[in-house]
Amino acid sequence: MATKTEKIDRLAELTARRETVTGGSLWVEAFRRLRSSKMALIGVAIMALFVVIALIGPWIAPHNPTAQIWRDEVFTNRGEFVGPRGENWLGLDHLGRDQLSRMLVGARQTLLVGVVSTVLGFALGALIGGVSGAALAFGGRAGQRLDTVLMRFIDMMLAMPSLLLAVSIAAVMGQSLTTVMIAVGVVQVPIFARLLRGSMLAQANADYVLAARALGVRRRRVVLGHVLPNSLGPVIVQSTLALATAIIEAAALSYLGLGNPDAAQPEWGVMLAQAERFFDEAPFMAICPALGIIVTALGFTLLGEAMREALDPKLRS
């Protein structure tokens, strides 16, 4: 079975190639496969639904998600809860708040954490991977030494379980929503860094790069104007998978009590943690946020895997 590092390098190598298939590039052919892939279409549909709900959720929520309107109808000490009914389609939580409203509003915070952490990981990973790839390909011996130092640091991060690393960072920084974003973003850094480095190394020997260097174009311009823009493809592919991972890890940190300190603010991980105590009497309280997390992560994963399969002939066989 391929290791995490081998899978990342494989994706970088594949998406960096320039093939001609039926008169088009590798990316054009991959897009054609995606359009006919049921897995990709399902993933896009789930992603679109989640984004729409996250954007308009606060306006379509039937009730105030933090108001304990039906508090006198719920008695946790006696195990009396209110399940789905006409007025509350997903029932009430343990404080008499509308579950549907909390799910709709909580989707925005889940999307915010996922996007911000992925962008953070993308930015830092691209910086490290870009410097490392450029140094190794164009920096001579000094560049090789710099690449060795950076990649050994990245390999150490890749060797650690991602969730354990995120929990460690969040525990050191303290409980807050910003902490979750930073912790999850840092976990994504080594993947993006390794991926961009591998893609840049594959591009460094392309004909257009050799031609530019033969014409005397400066190395900085070759890297920033030619190699780097053509190396970002695999990183963009990885970002869809990173979003799925970010959503799951952010929910896990919130579940462990390392997320937003204001428990009244709806967030799917926090809702799942609050429902754990009452699972025997009111399983619907846990099922709703759990399904939201699972289905959303599934949508991003389906699209990401479909993109990888469209690019890699071995995965399609």
C-alpha positions as CSV (number, residue, x, y, z in Angstrom):
1,M,0.0,0.0,0.0
2,A,1.3,3.4,-1.0
3,T,2.3,5.8,1.8
4,K,0.9,9.3,2.2
5,T,4.1,10.8,0.8
6,E,4.0,8.4,-2.2
7,K,0.4,9.3,-3.0
8,I,1.2,13.1,-2.9
9,D,4.2,12.7,-5.2
10,R,2.2,10.5,-7.5
11,L,-0.5,13.2,-7.9
12,A,2.2,15.9,-8.4
13,E,3.8,13.8,-11.2
14,L,0.6,13.0,-13.0
15,T,-0.9,16.5,-13.1
16,A,2.5,18.0,-14.1
17,R,2.7,15.9,-17.3
18,R,1.7,17.4,-20.6
19,E,0.0,14.8,-22.7
20,T,-1.9,15.0,-25.9
21,V,-5.0,12.9,-25.9
22,T,-7.4,13.3,-28.8
23,G,-6.0,16.7,-29.5
24,G,-6.3,18.1,-26.0
25,S,-4.3,18.4,-22.9
26,L,-4.4,16.1,-19.8
27,W,-6.6,18.6,-18.0
28,V,-9.1,18.9,-20.9
29,E,-9.4,15.1,-21.0
30,A,-9.8,14.9,-17.2
31,F,-12.6,17.5,-17.3
32,R,-14.4,15.4,-19.9
33,R,-14.2,12.4,-17.7
34,L,-15.4,14.4,-14.7
35,R,-18.5,15.5,-16.6
36,S,-19.5,11.9,-17.2
37,S,-18.6,10.7,-13.7
38,K,-21.6,10.1,-11.4
39,M,-19.3,10.3,-8.4
40,A,-18.1,13.8,-9.4
41,L,-21.7,15.0,-10.1
42,I,-22.9,13.8,-6.7
43,G,-20.0,15.5,-5.0
44,V,-20.7,18.8,-6.8
45,A,-24.4,18.6,-5.9
46,I,-23.6,18.0,-2.2
47,M,-21.0,20.8,-2.2
48,A,-23.4,23.2,-3.9
49,L,-26.2,22.4,-1.4
50,F,-23.9,22.9,1.6
51,V,-22.6,26.2,0.3
52,V,-26.0,27.5,-0.4
53,I,-27.3,26.5,3.0
54,A,-24.2,28.1,4.7
55,L,-24.8,31.3,2.9
56,I,-28.5,31.8,3.3
57,G,-29.0,29.6,6.5
58,P,-29.4,32.5,8.9
59,W,-32.1,34.1,6.7
60,I,-34.2,30.9,6.2
61,A,-33.9,29.6,9.8
62,P,-37.5,29.4,11.1
63,H,-36.5,30.4,14.7
64,N,-33.7,32.1,16.6
65,P,-31.0,29.4,17.0
66,T,-29.9,30.6,20.4
67,A,-33.3,31.3,22.0
68,Q,-34.6,28.8,24.5
69,I,-38.2,29.2,23.3
70,W,-39.5,25.8,24.4
71,R,-37.3,25.4,27.5
72,D,-40.4,24.5,29.6
73,E,-41.2,21.5,27.3
74,V,-37.8,19.7,27.8
75,F,-36.9,18.0,31.1
76,T,-33.5,16.4,30.9
77,N,-33.6,15.2,34.4
78,R,-36.6,13.1,33.6
79,G,-35.5,12.1,30.1
80,E,-38.3,14.0,28.4
81,F,-37.4,15.5,25.1
82,V,-39.3,16.9,22.1
83,G,-38.6,15.1,18.9
84,P,-39.5,16.1,15.3
85,R,-42.9,17.7,15.0
86,G,-44.7,20.2,12.8
87,E,-43.3,23.3,14.5
88,N,-39.8,21.9,14.9
89,W,-38.9,19.6,12.0
90,L,-35.8,18.2,13.6
91,G,-37.0,18.5,17.2
92,L,-35.6,20.5,20.1
93,D,-32.2,20.2,21.9
94,H,-31.7,19.8,25.6
95,L,-32.3,23.5,26.2
96,G,-35.4,23.8,24.1
97,R,-33.8,25.4,21.1
98,D,-34.9,24.5,17.5
99,Q,-32.6,21.9,16.0
100,L,-33.3,22.8,12.4
101,S,-32.4,26.5,13.0
102,R,-29.2,25.5,14.7
103,M,-28.3,23.2,11.8
104,L,-28.9,25.9,9.2
105,V,-27.0,28.6,11.0
106,G,-24.2,26.2,12.2
107,A,-23.5,25.3,8.5
108,R,-22.0,28.8,8.0
109,Q,-19.5,28.4,10.8
110,T,-18.6,24.9,9.6
111,L,-17.9,26.3,6.1
112,L,-16.0,29.2,7.5
113,V,-13.6,27.1,9.5
114,G,-13.1,24.7,6.6
115,V,-12.4,27.4,4.0
116,V,-10.2,29.5,6.2
117,S,-8.1,26.6,7.5
118,T,-7.7,25.2,4.0
119,V,-6.7,28.7,2.6
120,L,-4.2,29.0,5.5
121,G,-2.7,25.6,4.8
122,F,-2.6,26.3,1.1
123,A,-0.8,29.6,1.6
124,L,1.8,28.3,4.0
125,G,2.2,25.1,2.2
126,A,2.6,26.8,-1.2
127,L,5.2,29.1,0.3
128,I,7.3,26.3,1.7
129,G,6.8,24.0,-1.2
130,G,7.5,26.8,-3.7
131,V,10.7,27.8,-2.0
132,S,11.8,24.2,-1.7
133,G,11.0,23.3,-5.3
134,A,12.7,26.4,-6.7
135,A,15.7,25.9,-4.6
136,L,16.2,22.3,-5.6
137,A,15.6,22.9,-9.3
138,F,17.4,26.2,-9.8
139,G,19.5,26.9,-6.7
140,G,22.5,24.7,-7.1
141,R,24.2,23.2,-4.0
142,A,22.9,25.9,-1.7
143,G,19.4,25.2,-2.9
144,Q,19.8,21.5,-2.4
145,R,20.8,22.1,1.3
146,L,17.8,24.4,1.8
147,D,15.5,21.9,0.2
148,T,16.8,19.1,2.5
149,V,16.2,21.2,5.6
150,L,12.6,22.2,4.6
151,M,11.6,18.7,3.4
152,R,12.9,17.0,6.5
153,F,10.7,19.3,8.6
154,I,7.7,18.6,6.3
155,D,8.4,14.8,6.5
156,M,8.3,15.1,10.3
157,M,4.9,16.8,10.1
158,L,3.6,14.2,7.7
159,A,4.7,11.4,10.0
160,M,2.5,12.6,12.8
161,P,-1.2,11.7,12.8
162,S,-3.1,14.8,11.6
163,L,-5.7,14.8,14.2
164,L,-3.2,14.3,17.0
165,L,-1.2,17.2,15.7
166,A,-4.2,19.4,15.4
167,V,-5.3,18.6,19.0
168,S,-1.8,19.3,20.3
169,I,-1.7,22.7,18.6
170,A,-5.2,23.6,19.8
171,A,-4.5,22.6,23.4
172,V,-1.4,24.8,23.4
173,M,-3.1,27.8,21.9
174,G,-6.3,27.6,24.0
175,Q,-10.0,27.3,23.3
176,S,-11.3,29.6,20.4
177,L,-12.6,29.4,16.9
178,T,-9.4,31.0,15.6
179,T,-7.4,28.3,17.3
180,V,-9.4,25.6,15.4
181,M,-8.7,27.4,12.1
182,I,-5.0,27.6,12.8
183,A,-4.7,24.1,14.1
184,V,-6.5,22.5,11.1
185,G,-4.6,24.8,8.7
186,V,-1.2,23.9,10.0
187,V,-2.1,20.2,9.6
188,Q,-2.7,20.8,5.9
189,V,0.6,22.6,5.3
190,P,2.9,19.6,4.7
191,I,0.5,18.1,2.2
192,F,0.4,21.2,0.1
193,A,4.1,21.9,0.4
194,R,5.1,18.4,-0.7
195,L,2.6,18.5,-3.5
196,L,3.7,21.8,-5.0
197,R,7.4,20.9,-4.6
198,G,6.9,17.7,-6.6
199,S,4.9,19.4,-9.3
200,M,7.6,22.1,-9.6
201,L,10.3,19.5,-10.0
202,A,8.4,17.8,-12.7
203,Q,7.9,21.1,-14.5
204,A,11.5,22.1,-14.2
205,N,12.6,19.8,-17.0
206,A,9.7,20.8,-19.4
207,D,10.6,22.0,-22.8
208,Y,9.3,25.5,-22.3
209,V,11.5,25.9,-19.2
210,L,14.6,24.7,-21.0
211,A,13.8,27.1,-23.8
212,A,13.4,30.0,-21.5
213,R,16.7,29.2,-19.7
214,A,18.5,28.8,-23.1
215,L,17.2,32.3,-24.1
216,G,18.8,33.8,-20.9
217,V,15.6,34.5,-19.0
218,R,16.3,35.1,-15.3
219,R,15.7,32.2,-13.0
220,R,13.3,34.3,-10.8
221,R,11.2,35.0,-13.9
222,V,11.3,31.4,-15.0
223,V,10.1,30.2,-11.6
224,L,7.5,32.9,-10.9
225,G,6.2,33.4,-14.4
226,H,6.4,29.9,-15.8
227,V,7.1,27.0,-13.5
228,L,4.9,28.1,-10.5
229,P,1.7,28.9,-12.4
230,N,1.9,25.6,-14.3
231,S,2.5,23.7,-11.0
232,L,-0.6,24.8,-9.1
233,G,-3.0,22.3,-10.7
234,P,-2.4,19.4,-8.3
235,V,-2.6,21.8,-5.3
236,I,-6.0,22.9,-6.5
237,V,-7.1,19.3,-6.8
238,Q,-5.9,18.5,-3.3
239,S,-7.8,21.5,-1.9
240,T,-11.1,19.7,-2.4
241,L,-9.9,16.7,-0.4
242,A,-8.4,19.1,2.2
243,L,-11.7,20.8,2.7
244,A,-13.3,17.5,3.6
245,T,-10.5,16.7,6.1
246,A,-10.7,20.2,7.5
247,I,-14.5,19.9,8.2
248,I,-14.0,16.6,10.0
249,E,-11.0,17.8,12.0
250,A,-12.7,21.1,13.0
251,A,-15.8,19.2,14.1
252,A,-13.5,16.8,16.1
253,L,-11.8,19.7,17.9
254,S,-15.1,21.3,18.7
255,Y,-16.4,18.0,20.0
256,L,-13.4,17.8,22.3
257,G,-14.1,21.3,23.7
258,L,-11.3,23.1,21.9
259,G,-13.5,25.1,19.6
260,N,-15.7,28.2,20.1
261,P,-15.9,28.9,23.8
262,D,-19.5,30.2,23.4
263,A,-21.4,26.9,23.4
264,A,-24.7,28.8,22.6
265,Q,-23.4,29.6,19.1
266,P,-24.5,26.7,16.8
267,E,-21.7,24.6,15.3
268,W,-22.1,21.0,14.2
269,G,-19.2,19.7,16.3
270,V,-20.4,21.4,19.4
271,M,-24.0,20.2,18.8
272,L,-22.7,16.7,18.5
273,A,-20.8,17.0,21.8
274,Q,-23.8,18.4,23.6
275,A,-26.0,15.6,22.3
276,E,-23.8,12.8,23.5
277,R,-25.1,12.8,27.1
278,F,-28.7,12.4,25.9
279,F,-28.1,9.9,23.1
280,D,-30.2,7.1,24.7
281,E,-33.2,9.3,25.3
282,A,-32.9,11.6,22.3
283,P,-30.8,10.1,19.5
284,F,-32.1,12.6,17.0
285,M,-30.0,15.3,18.7
286,A,-26.8,13.6,17.7
287,I,-28.0,12.1,14.4
288,C,-28.7,15.5,12.8
289,P,-25.2,17.2,13.2
290,A,-23.5,13.8,12.6
291,L,-25.2,13.4,9.3
292,G,-24.4,17.0,8.3
293,I,-20.7,16.4,9.0
294,I,-20.6,13.1,7.2
295,V,-22.6,14.1,4.1
296,T,-20.7,17.4,3.7
297,A,-17.3,15.7,4.0
298,L,-18.5,13.0,1.6
299,G,-19.4,15.6,-1.0
300,F,-15.9,17.1,-1.0
301,T,-14.3,13.7,-0.9
302,L,-16.3,12.4,-3.8
303,L,-15.3,15.3,-6.0
304,G,-11.6,15.1,-4.9
305,E,-11.4,11.4,-5.6
306,A,-13.2,11.8,-8.9
307,M,-10.6,14.4,-9.9
308,R,-7.7,12.1,-8.9
309,E,-9.2,9.2,-10.9
310,A,-9.7,11.4,-13.9
311,L,-6.0,12.3,-13.8
312,D,-4.6,8.9,-12.9
313,P,-5.2,6.1,-15.4
314,K,-4.0,3.5,-12.8
315,L,-6.8,4.5,-10.4
316,R,-9.4,4.0,-13.1
317,S,-8.3,0.4,-14.0
